[in-house]
Amino acid sequence: MAERGCRKTESCVETPHGVLHVTLHGTRTTRRPAILTFHDVGLDSKSCFSPLFKFEEMQEIVKNFTLIHIDAPGQEEGAATYPAGVQQCSDQLKLCLHAHAYAVGVNNLYPSVSFRTVIGVGVGAGAYILARFALANPDAVEGLVLINIDTNARGWIDWAAQKLSSVTSSLAEQILCHLFSQEELSSSTDLVQSHRERISKAPNLSNMELLWKSYNSRRDLIFDRNSAFKCPVMLVVGDHAPYEDAAVECNSKMDPTTTSFLKMADAGGLPQLTQPAKLTEAFKYFIQGMGYMASSCMTRLSRSRTTSLSSSYSMDGSRSRSRTLSQGSQGGQMPPSPSQTMEVSC
């Protein structure tokens, strides 16, 4: 299905491990890397990324890049329910290990679209999948934006808690606890209520359960500062989000010369939905730091306010000093040099 106005095309790509629903839009002639997104459990590409990539200030980025949204098998809106007894979990994990099939499949489906590398943007389970892909295929990834990343396998305590939760809570409530902070759940915000209704009434809920089980059986991602990602990485997590501690731990293992850490205040568990303006600004900085869109001016948001940047320098595994930077309001200012791990609170 193609929509000329927004230059969007939706198709299905067959891979050895399942059929992927692919939504492609943006420019088709660029030689820049494609922006490849992967959603979290309980979401699809639309519910996970639409508010961010439809945000007004994001359009400057979208029009300069090929944007590819990937839906995991059986997770897209209107997906058919897998037959009873189908064991899809192992295939989902294989899909994580063979993410290069995305690029191969998309290039075969759209011969006019030429890209050899991607900038990955993943949330939760999607962040884990893209991180694993980048470690296995470093030459295929130019940059990563990992939101709510947890690189660790579930421990015994987590496993026992999950087993108990599966007995006492519905699948929808388990997924909501994965997506949202306790404050958001206690307040029962409009966003929480809308997703609770959407998930609980989803016709493909059994498909979500398969992906949920697959994600919960993930393995550790093995890396450290000397053998981490070969590309720039921006870690993003909301203040008090369920995976805040996991993101902080991941940041401690990253190469500080190529990593930025964005902790967003008042963002909850899904900052791309609650704070699209701030995340768009950070994403533009990230892309400019990679050498793209260097002539782009700062966003209207950044011209109208001051951003407080709290920088932490790491040396030999310990923090040696910290300082607070107040970023000015002049347009066209380039982002800070990624010469250290930047912990940004905004």
Stockholm file with secondary structure:
# STOCKHOLM 1.0

chainA/1-346         MAERGCRKTESCVETPHGVLHVTLHGTRTTRRPAILTFHDVGLDSKSCFSPLFKFEEMQEIVKNFTLIHIDAPGQEEGAATYPAGVQQCSDQLKLCLHAHAYAVGVNNLYPSVSFRTVIGVGVGAGAYILARFALANPDAVEGLVLINIDTNARGWIDWAAQKLSSVTSSLAEQILCHLFSQEELSSSTDLVQSHRERISKAPNLSNMELLWKSYNSRRDLIFDRNSAFKCPVMLVVGDHAPYEDAAVECNSKMDPTTTSFLKMADAGGLPQLTQPAKLTEAFKYFIQGMGYMASSCMTRLSRSRTTSLSSSYSMDGSRSRSRTLSQGSQGGQMPPSPSQTMEVSC
#=GR chainA/1-346 SS CEETTTTEEEEEEEETTEEEEEEEEECSSCCSCEEEEECCTTCCHHHHHHHHHTSGGGHHHHTTSEEEEEECTTCSTTCCCCCTTCCCHHHHHHHHHTTHHHHHHHHHHCTTCCCSCEEEEEETHHHHHHHHHHHHCGGGEEEEEEESCCCSCCCHHHHHHHHHHHHHSCHHHHHHHHHSCHHHHHHTCHHHHHHHHHHHTCTTHHHHHHHHHHHHTCCCCCCCTTSSCSSCEEEEEETTCTTHHHHHHHHHTSCTTSEEEEEETTCTTCHHHHCHHHHHHHHHHHHHHTTSSTTCCCCHHHHSSCEEEEEEEEETTEEEEEEEEEECCCTTCCCCCSSSCEEEEC
#=GC SS_cons         CEETTTTEEEEEEEETTEEEEEEEEECSSCCSCEEEEECCTTCCHHHHHHHHHTSGGGHHHHTTSEEEEEECTTCSTTCCCCCTTCCCHHHHHHHHHTTHHHHHHHHHHCTTCCCSCEEEEEETHHHHHHHHHHHHCGGGEEEEEEESCCCSCCCHHHHHHHHHHHHHSCHHHHHHHHHSCHHHHHHTCHHHHHHHHHHHTCTTHHHHHHHHHHHHTCCCCCCCTTSSCSSCEEEEEETTCTTHHHHHHHHHTSCTTSEEEEEETTCTTCHHHHCHHHHHHHHHHHHHHTTSSTTCCCCHHHHSSCEEEEEEEEETTEEEEEEEEEECCCTTCCCCCSSSCEEEEC
//
